[in-house]
Amino acid sequence: SQQDGSGYESDGAVPLPMPGPVVRAFSEDEALAQQDGKHWQRGALERLAFPQILLEKSVSVQTNLASPEPYLHPSQSEDLGSCAQFESSRQARSVMPSASCVFPPFTLRKPSSETDIENWASKHFNTHTQGLFRRKVSIANMLAWSSESIKKPMIVTSDRHVKKEACEIFKLIQMYMGDRRAKADPLHVALEIATKGWSVQGLRDELYIQLCRQTTENFRLESLARGWELMAICLAFFPPTPKFHSYLEGYIYRHMDPVNDTKVTRHMKALLERNTKKKSKLRKKPKPYVEEPHGVAISTYAKYCYHKLQKAALTGAKKGLKKPNVEEIRHAKNAVFSPSMFGSGLQEVMNMQKERYPERQLPWVQTRLSEEVLALNGDQTEGIFRVPGDIDEVNALKLQVDQWKVPTGLEDPHVPASLLKLWYRELEEPLIPHEFYEQCIAHYENPEAAVAVVHALPRINRLVLCYLIRFLQ
């Protein structure tokens, strides 16, 4: 961070504003009627041809894209290590950041081999034994579903706390998936798992490799779906470490093809038919129960997990000091089939609100949070959009907004302001798409070229950007 003369901190992404009085944002009528002679206002902005729908009958909106980095919990600070190392090397060479560096796109990368995770396991797994003669368990068996508990971590570690917690987490995973009796309801079991992984970074890879194991050769449909559901929940709170990221990415990628769903269903049908024909007597250790397949779409979970994995790798673990809570777990679980307004594309956000607000031309989350900033006298608040709101309060507000609510009783305008910045920052594609980045850098001093870029934007991007400009004015 750097400080200006007024003592405020900036993340360095944009120059700090000059000291001076805070200017009230225009209402819609004021914004459209304003016709003064200022250079940018008349010369450039009028050529944007602001439509009447621009401000949607609300007081102006939006916030600075350049927000200070959220606080990193000590256990989370290493998550972005790889990115930081890249940035250091780039700065040492005095290289201008590329569009992909500033706005990292989400891309599909096919894993080099389906044996990647097995190769990783052969180098990092503990030696597990079984039976009276302590026979060594093969890597293949260690990576396949099991109804038994484990007596030591799957990954080699010297941390005593991790060794103990790893065995407990495996039992909790079995409980959530329905493979072991649980005293608590599934949400509280998931909460305990997510809290352990969020709090102890050394447990994260262990947890994810256990989930990979319990979703491999699992012939109970409900258990299999719950395993993938739990992976999606965990990815909402923390990523794996960089050393395991690519292997987890490869595992998830291989399950994204809907053809894989067909293979799983076909295999389960074959097992069901074989078990029905045999009608053999029960043995001491009966074979795992096989459900009648109903075509569970594991690929749906996998696609969601892939997206969350890439996003988590960029943003790191859940920020703040407050541990995950049940409401956050429920929200993370439901988000698989009810996408969040945060981290989605602009068009996706508009589709989400189509039934609820069919007449709106701008995202509800954008206008509602902006109105809340102004309702709390944010335009009169010193340091607005530079001083971050309390991260735990921001997280709580985000949870409410994703349920189409803005709670009454908010007092600090920095909280909705920070969430507004977060919404912009987490857009799946930046407000100014990647393909315009180089033009923006090359013509930052040319108003005519800047207006041309704005005119070339997709319609929804153009409306949202113009709304942002009016709000900042």
C-alpha positions as CSV (number, residue, x, y, z in Angstrom):
1,S,0.0,0.0,0.0
2,Q,1.0,3.6,-0.4
3,Q,-0.3,6.7,1.4
4,D,-1.2,10.1,0.1
5,G,-0.9,13.3,2.0
6,S,-4.3,12.8,3.6
7,G,-3.2,9.6,5.3
8,Y,-5.5,7.3,3.2
9,E,-4.2,4.1,1.9
10,S,-4.3,3.0,-1.8
11,D,-3.6,-0.3,-3.4
12,G,-1.7,1.5,-6.1
13,A,-4.1,0.4,-8.9
14,V,-5.2,3.9,-9.6
15,P,-3.9,7.4,-8.6
16,L,-5.4,8.6,-5.4
17,P,-8.0,11.4,-5.8
18,M,-6.9,14.9,-5.1
19,P,-8.0,16.2,-1.6
20,G,-11.1,18.3,-1.7
21,P,-14.8,18.3,-0.9
22,V,-16.8,15.2,-1.6
23,V,-19.2,15.8,-4.5
24,R,-22.7,14.3,-4.3
25,A,-23.6,11.8,-7.0
26,F,-26.3,12.9,-9.4
27,S,-29.8,11.5,-9.4
28,E,-31.1,10.3,-12.8
29,D,-32.8,13.6,-13.7
30,E,-29.7,15.6,-12.6
31,A,-27.4,13.3,-14.5
32,L,-29.4,13.6,-17.7
33,A,-30.0,17.3,-17.4
34,Q,-26.5,18.3,-16.4
35,Q,-25.0,20.3,-19.3
36,D,-22.1,22.2,-17.9
37,G,-18.9,23.0,-19.8
38,K,-16.4,20.6,-18.2
39,H,-14.0,19.0,-20.6
40,W,-14.9,15.3,-20.0
41,Q,-18.5,15.8,-19.2
42,R,-19.4,17.6,-22.4
43,G,-16.6,16.5,-24.7
44,A,-16.6,12.8,-24.0
45,L,-19.5,11.7,-21.9
46,E,-22.2,13.3,-24.1
47,R,-20.9,11.3,-27.0
48,L,-21.8,8.1,-25.1
49,A,-25.5,8.9,-25.7
50,F,-26.7,7.9,-22.2
51,P,-30.1,6.2,-22.5
52,Q,-33.1,7.1,-20.3
53,I,-32.9,3.7,-18.7
54,L,-29.4,4.2,-17.6
55,L,-29.9,5.0,-14.0
56,E,-33.1,3.0,-13.6
57,K,-35.0,5.6,-11.5
58,S,-32.5,5.3,-8.7
59,V,-29.9,7.6,-7.3
60,S,-26.5,7.0,-8.9
61,V,-24.4,4.0,-8.3
62,Q,-21.2,2.1,-8.1
63,T,-17.7,2.1,-7.0
64,N,-14.0,2.2,-7.6
65,L,-12.6,-1.0,-9.2
66,A,-9.3,-0.5,-7.4
67,S,-10.0,-1.9,-3.9
68,P,-7.4,-2.6,-1.2
69,E,-6.6,-6.3,-0.9
70,P,-8.8,-8.0,1.8
71,Y,-7.1,-9.0,5.0
72,L,-5.5,-12.4,4.8
73,H,-5.8,-14.8,7.8
74,P,-2.3,-16.1,8.7
75,S,-3.3,-19.6,7.7
76,Q,-4.4,-18.3,4.3
77,S,-1.4,-16.1,3.3
78,E,0.4,-18.7,1.2
79,D,-2.5,-19.4,-1.1
80,L,-1.4,-16.8,-3.6
81,G,2.3,-17.4,-3.3
82,S,2.7,-18.5,-6.9
83,C,1.0,-15.4,-8.2
84,A,3.2,-13.2,-6.0
85,Q,6.4,-14.8,-7.2
86,F,5.3,-14.3,-10.8
87,E,4.5,-10.6,-10.2
88,S,7.9,-10.1,-8.5
89,S,9.8,-11.6,-11.4
90,R,7.7,-9.4,-13.8
91,Q,8.4,-6.3,-11.9
92,A,12.1,-7.1,-11.8
93,R,12.1,-7.2,-15.6
94,S,10.1,-4.0,-15.8
95,V,7.5,-5.7,-18.0
96,M,4.1,-4.2,-18.5
97,P,1.3,-6.5,-17.2
98,S,-0.5,-8.3,-19.8
99,A,-4.3,-8.5,-20.0
100,S,-4.2,-12.1,-18.7
101,C,-2.1,-11.0,-15.7
102,V,-4.4,-8.1,-14.7
103,F,-7.6,-9.9,-15.6
104,P,-6.8,-13.6,-15.3
105,P,-9.3,-15.5,-17.5
106,F,-10.8,-18.9,-16.5
107,T,-9.7,-21.4,-19.1
108,L,-10.1,-25.2,-19.4
109,R,-6.8,-27.0,-19.4
110,K,-6.9,-30.7,-20.2
111,P,-4.7,-32.7,-17.9
112,S,-1.7,-34.3,-19.5
113,S,-2.6,-37.8,-18.2
114,E,-5.3,-39.6,-16.3
115,T,-2.6,-41.1,-14.1
116,D,-1.4,-37.7,-12.9
117,I,-3.0,-38.0,-9.5
118,E,-1.7,-41.6,-9.1
119,N,1.8,-40.4,-9.9
120,W,1.4,-37.6,-7.3
121,A,0.1,-40.1,-4.8
122,S,3.1,-42.5,-5.3
123,K,5.4,-39.7,-4.2
124,H,3.5,-38.2,-1.3
125,F,1.3,-41.0,0.2
126,N,1.9,-42.8,3.4
127,T,2.3,-46.5,3.3
128,H,-1.0,-48.1,4.5
129,T,-1.3,-51.7,5.5
130,Q,-4.3,-54.0,6.1
131,G,-5.1,-57.5,7.4
132,L,-3.4,-59.8,9.9
133,F,-0.2,-59.9,7.8
134,R,-0.1,-56.1,7.4
135,R,-0.1,-56.3,3.6
136,K,0.7,-53.0,1.8
137,V,-2.4,-51.3,0.3
138,S,-1.8,-50.4,-3.4
139,I,-2.1,-46.8,-4.6
140,A,-5.1,-47.8,-6.7
141,N,-6.9,-49.1,-3.6
142,M,-5.9,-46.1,-1.6
143,L,-7.5,-43.9,-4.3
144,A,-10.8,-45.9,-4.3
145,W,-13.9,-45.6,-2.1
146,S,-13.7,-47.3,1.3
147,S,-16.2,-47.9,4.1
148,E,-13.4,-48.4,6.6
149,S,-11.7,-45.7,8.6
150,I,-8.0,-44.8,8.2
151,K,-5.4,-45.0,11.0
152,K,-3.1,-42.4,9.6
153,P,-3.2,-39.6,7.0
154,M,-3.1,-40.4,3.3
155,I,-0.4,-37.8,2.7
156,V,3.0,-37.9,4.5
157,T,3.3,-35.3,7.2
158,S,5.3,-34.7,10.4
159,D,2.7,-32.4,11.9
160,R,1.1,-34.2,14.9
161,H,-2.0,-32.1,14.8
162,V,-2.6,-32.8,11.1
163,K,-2.0,-36.5,11.7
164,K,-4.8,-36.6,14.3
165,E,-7.2,-34.3,12.4
166,A,-6.8,-36.2,9.1
167,C,-8.2,-39.4,10.5
168,E,-11.1,-37.4,12.1
169,I,-11.9,-35.6,8.8
170,F,-12.1,-38.9,6.9
171,K,-14.8,-40.1,9.4
172,L,-16.6,-36.8,9.0
173,I,-16.5,-37.1,5.2
174,Q,-18.0,-40.6,5.5
175,M,-20.7,-39.2,7.8
176,Y,-21.6,-36.4,5.3
177,M,-21.7,-38.9,2.4
178,G,-24.0,-41.3,4.4
179,D,-21.3,-44.0,4.6
180,R,-21.1,-43.8,8.4
181,R,-23.7,-42.9,11.1
182,A,-23.7,-39.3,12.1
183,K,-24.9,-37.8,15.3
184,A,-25.3,-34.3,13.8
185,D,-27.2,-33.2,10.7
186,P,-25.3,-33.0,7.4
187,L,-25.0,-29.2,7.4
188,H,-23.2,-29.2,10.8
189,V,-21.0,-32.1,9.7
190,A,-20.0,-30.1,6.6
191,L,-19.5,-27.0,8.8
192,E,-17.0,-28.9,11.0
193,I,-15.1,-30.2,7.9
194,A,-15.0,-26.7,6.2
195,T,-13.9,-25.1,9.5
196,K,-11.1,-27.5,10.0
197,G,-9.8,-27.0,6.4
198,W,-10.2,-23.2,6.6
199,S,-8.4,-23.0,9.9
200,V,-5.5,-25.4,9.3
201,Q,-3.8,-25.0,5.9
202,G,-1.9,-28.2,6.3
203,L,-5.1,-30.2,6.2
204,R,-6.4,-28.9,2.9
205,D,-4.6,-31.2,0.5
206,E,-5.4,-34.1,2.8
207,L,-9.0,-33.2,2.8
208,Y,-9.2,-32.9,-1.0
209,I,-7.3,-36.2,-1.7
210,Q,-9.8,-37.9,0.7
211,L,-12.7,-36.5,-1.3
212,C,-11.1,-37.7,-4.5
213,R,-10.8,-41.1,-2.9
214,Q,-14.4,-41.3,-1.7
215,T,-15.8,-40.2,-5.1
216,T,-13.8,-42.9,-7.0
217,E,-15.4,-46.3,-7.6
218,N,-18.3,-45.3,-5.3
219,F,-21.3,-47.2,-6.4
220,R,-23.9,-45.6,-4.2
221,L,-25.4,-42.7,-6.1
222,E,-26.5,-40.7,-3.1
223,S,-23.0,-41.1,-1.5
224,L,-21.3,-40.1,-4.7
225,A,-23.4,-37.0,-5.2
226,R,-22.8,-36.0,-1.6
227,G,-19.1,-36.4,-2.0
228,W,-19.0,-34.0,-4.9
229,E,-21.4,-31.6,-3.1
230,L,-19.0,-31.6,-0.2
231,M,-16.1,-30.8,-2.5
232,A,-18.0,-27.8,-3.9
233,I,-18.7,-26.6,-0.4
234,C,-15.1,-26.8,0.6
235,L,-13.9,-25.0,-2.5
236,A,-16.2,-22.1,-1.5
237,F,-14.0,-21.6,1.6
238,F,-10.4,-22.6,0.6
239,P,-8.3,-23.9,-2.3
240,P,-5.8,-26.7,-2.2
241,T,-2.1,-25.7,-1.9
242,P,-0.3,-24.8,-5.1
243,K,1.5,-28.1,-5.1
244,F,-1.7,-30.1,-5.3
245,H,-3.8,-27.7,-7.4
246,S,-3.0,-29.1,-10.8
247,Y,-3.7,-32.7,-9.7
248,L,-7.1,-31.8,-8.2
249,E,-7.8,-29.8,-11.4
250,G,-7.1,-32.8,-13.5
251,Y,-9.3,-35.1,-11.3
252,I,-12.2,-32.6,-11.6
253,Y,-11.7,-32.1,-15.3
254,R,-12.0,-35.8,-16.1
255,H,-15.5,-35.8,-14.6
256,M,-16.8,-32.7,-16.5
257,D,-17.8,-34.6,-19.6
258,P,-21.5,-35.7,-19.5
259,V,-20.3,-38.9,-21.3
260,N,-18.7,-39.8,-17.9
261,D,-22.2,-39.7,-16.3
262,T,-23.4,-42.3,-18.8
263,K,-20.5,-44.6,-18.1
264,V,-21.1,-44.4,-14.3
265,T,-24.8,-45.1,-14.8
266,R,-24.1,-48.0,-17.1
267,H,-21.6,-49.5,-14.7
268,M,-24.1,-49.2,-11.8
269,K,-26.8,-50.9,-13.8
270,A,-24.5,-53.7,-14.6
271,L,-23.6,-54.2,-11.0
272,L,-27.3,-54.1,-10.0
273,E,-28.2,-56.7,-12.6
274,R,-25.3,-58.9,-11.5
275,N,-26.3,-58.7,-7.9
276,T,-29.9,-59.4,-8.7
277,K,-29.0,-62.5,-10.7
278,K,-26.7,-63.9,-8.1
279,K,-29.1,-63.6,-5.1
280,S,-26.3,-65.1,-3.1
281,K,-26.4,-65.5,0.6
282,L,-25.2,-62.7,2.8
283,R,-21.5,-63.0,3.7
284,K,-19.8,-61.7,6.8
285,K,-18.7,-58.7,4.8
286,P,-21.5,-57.9,2.3
287,K,-20.6,-56.0,-0.8
288,P,-21.5,-52.3,-1.0
289,Y,-25.2,-51.7,-1.6
290,V,-25.8,-50.5,-5.2
291,E,-28.8,-48.2,-5.8
292,E,-31.0,-48.2,-8.8
293,P,-29.3,-45.6,-11.0
294,H,-31.3,-42.4,-11.8
295,G,-28.7,-40.6,-13.8
296,V,-27.0,-38.4,-11.2
297,A,-25.3,-35.6,-13.1
298,I,-21.8,-35.7,-11.6
299,S,-20.6,-33.6,-14.5
300,T,-22.8,-30.7,-13.2
301,Y,-21.0,-30.8,-9.8
302,A,-17.6,-31.2,-11.6
303,K,-18.1,-28.2,-13.8
304,Y,-19.1,-26.1,-10.8
305,C,-16.1,-27.4,-8.8
306,Y,-13.8,-26.6,-11.7
307,H,-15.0,-23.0,-11.8
308,K,-14.7,-22.7,-8.0
309,L,-11.2,-24.2,-8.0
310,Q,-9.9,-21.6,-10.5
311,K,-11.6,-18.8,-8.7
312,A,-10.3,-19.9,-5.3
313,A,-6.8,-20.1,-6.7
314,L,-7.0,-16.4,-7.5
315,T,-8.8,-15.1,-4.4
316,G,-7.4,-17.5,-1.8
317,A,-9.4,-18.8,1.2
318,K,-12.3,-17.0,2.9
319,K,-11.1,-13.8,4.3
320,G,-11.7,-12.5,7.8
321,L,-11.4,-13.8,11.3
322,K,-14.8,-15.3,11.8
323,K,-15.0,-19.0,11.1
324,P,-17.6,-20.4,8.6
325,N,-21.1,-20.6,9.8
326,V,-24.1,-22.8,9.0
327,E,-25.7,-20.1,6.8
328,E,-22.6,-19.9,4.7
329,I,-22.5,-23.7,4.4
330,R,-26.1,-23.8,3.3
331,H,-25.4,-21.0,0.8
332,A,-22.3,-22.8,-0.6
333,K,-24.4,-26.0,-1.0
334,N,-27.2,-24.3,-2.8
335,A,-24.9,-22.4,-5.0
336,V,-24.2,-25.5,-7.1
337,F,-27.7,-25.2,-8.7
338,S,-28.4,-21.5,-7.7
339,P,-25.4,-19.5,-8.9
340,S,-24.2,-16.5,-6.9
341,M,-24.4,-13.0,-8.2
342,F,-20.8,-12.7,-7.2
343,G,-18.3,-14.3,-9.6
344,S,-20.8,-14.6,-12.4
345,G,-20.9,-12.8,-15.8
346,L,-23.0,-9.7,-16.3
347,Q,-25.4,-11.6,-18.6
348,E,-25.7,-14.4,-16.1
349,V,-26.6,-11.9,-13.4
350,M,-29.3,-10.4,-15.7
351,N,-30.7,-13.9,-16.3
352,M,-30.9,-14.6,-12.6
353,Q,-33.0,-11.5,-12.0
354,K,-35.2,-11.9,-15.1
355,E,-38.2,-13.4,-13.3
356,R,-37.9,-11.3,-10.2
357,Y,-37.1,-8.0,-11.9
358,P,-38.1,-8.4,-15.6
359,E,-38.1,-4.6,-16.3
360,R,-34.6,-3.8,-14.9
361,Q,-31.9,-2.9,-17.4
362,L,-29.1,-3.0,-14.9
363,P,-28.1,-5.6,-12.3
364,W,-30.1,-5.3,-9.1
365,V,-27.0,-6.0,-7.0
366,Q,-25.3,-3.0,-8.5
367,T,-28.1,-0.5,-8.1
368,R,-29.2,-1.7,-4.7
369,L,-25.8,-1.6,-3.1
370,S,-25.1,1.8,-4.6
371,E,-28.4,3.2,-3.2
372,E,-27.4,1.7,0.2
373,V,-24.1,3.6,0.1
374,L,-25.9,6.8,-0.6
375,A,-28.6,6.1,2.0
376,L,-25.9,5.8,4.6
377,N,-24.4,9.2,3.5
378,G,-21.5,7.5,1.8
379,D,-21.1,10.6,-0.4
380,Q,-20.4,12.6,2.8
381,T,-18.1,9.9,4.3
382,E,-14.4,10.6,4.4
383,G,-12.4,7.9,2.7
384,I,-15.4,6.2,1.0
385,F,-14.2,3.4,-1.3
386,R,-10.7,3.7,0.0
387,V,-11.2,2.7,3.6
388,P,-12.4,-1.0,3.6
389,G,-15.4,-2.1,5.6
390,D,-15.1,-4.8,8.3
391,I,-14.5,-8.0,6.3
392,D,-16.7,-10.1,8.5
393,E,-19.6,-7.7,8.1
394,V,-19.0,-7.6,4.4
395,N,-19.1,-11.4,4.2
396,A,-22.4,-11.4,6.2
397,L,-23.9,-8.7,3.9
398,K,-22.8,-10.7,0.8
399,L,-24.7,-13.7,2.1
400,Q,-27.9,-11.6,2.5
401,V,-27.5,-9.9,-0.9
402,D,-27.2,-13.3,-2.6
403,Q,-30.7,-14.0,-1.2
404,W,-32.0,-10.8,-2.7
405,K,-32.0,-9.0,0.7
406,V,-30.3,-6.0,2.1
407,P,-30.8,-6.0,5.9
408,T,-32.0,-2.9,7.7
409,G,-29.8,-1.5,10.4
410,L,-26.6,-1.1,8.5
411,E,-24.6,1.8,9.9
412,D,-21.2,1.8,8.2
413,P,-21.3,2.9,4.5
414,H,-17.9,1.3,4.1
415,V,-19.5,-2.1,4.3
416,P,-21.9,-1.9,1.3
417,A,-19.2,0.1,-0.5
418,S,-16.7,-2.7,0.0
419,L,-19.2,-5.3,-1.2
420,L,-19.9,-3.2,-4.2
421,K,-16.2,-3.2,-5.1
422,L,-16.1,-6.9,-4.5
423,W,-19.0,-7.5,-7.0
424,Y,-17.1,-5.6,-9.7
425,R,-13.8,-7.4,-8.8
426,E,-15.4,-10.8,-8.9
427,L,-17.2,-10.5,-12.2
428,E,-16.4,-13.6,-14.3
429,E,-15.3,-11.4,-17.1
430,P,-14.1,-7.8,-16.3
431,L,-16.4,-4.9,-16.9
432,I,-14.0,-3.9,-19.6
433,P,-13.5,-7.3,-21.4
434,H,-10.0,-8.7,-22.0
435,E,-9.9,-7.8,-25.7
436,F,-10.2,-4.1,-24.9
437,Y,-7.3,-4.0,-22.4
438,E,-4.5,-3.1,-24.8
439,Q,-6.6,-0.3,-26.3
440,C,-7.3,1.2,-22.9
441,I,-3.6,1.1,-22.0
442,A,-2.5,2.6,-25.4
443,H,-5.1,5.4,-25.5
444,Y,-5.6,6.4,-21.9
445,E,-4.9,10.1,-22.7
446,N,-7.2,10.2,-25.8
447,P,-10.9,10.9,-24.9
448,E,-12.0,10.2,-28.5
449,A,-10.4,6.7,-28.4
450,A,-11.8,6.1,-24.9
451,V,-15.4,6.9,-26.1
452,A,-14.8,4.6,-29.1
453,V,-13.9,1.8,-26.7
454,V,-17.1,2.4,-24.7
455,H,-19.2,2.3,-27.8
456,A,-17.7,-1.0,-28.8
457,L,-18.5,-2.7,-25.5
458,P,-21.4,-5.2,-25.3
459,R,-24.7,-3.4,-24.4
460,I,-24.9,-4.6,-20.8
461,N,-21.2,-3.7,-20.2
462,R,-21.8,-0.3,-21.6
463,L,-24.8,0.4,-19.5
464,V,-23.1,-0.8,-16.3
465,L,-20.0,1.3,-17.1
466,C,-21.9,4.5,-17.8
467,Y,-23.8,4.0,-14.5
468,L,-20.5,3.6,-12.7
469,I,-19.1,6.8,-14.3
470,R,-22.2,8.8,-13.3
471,F,-22.0,7.5,-9.8
472,L,-18.3,8.4,-9.4
473,Q,-19.0,11.9,-10.7
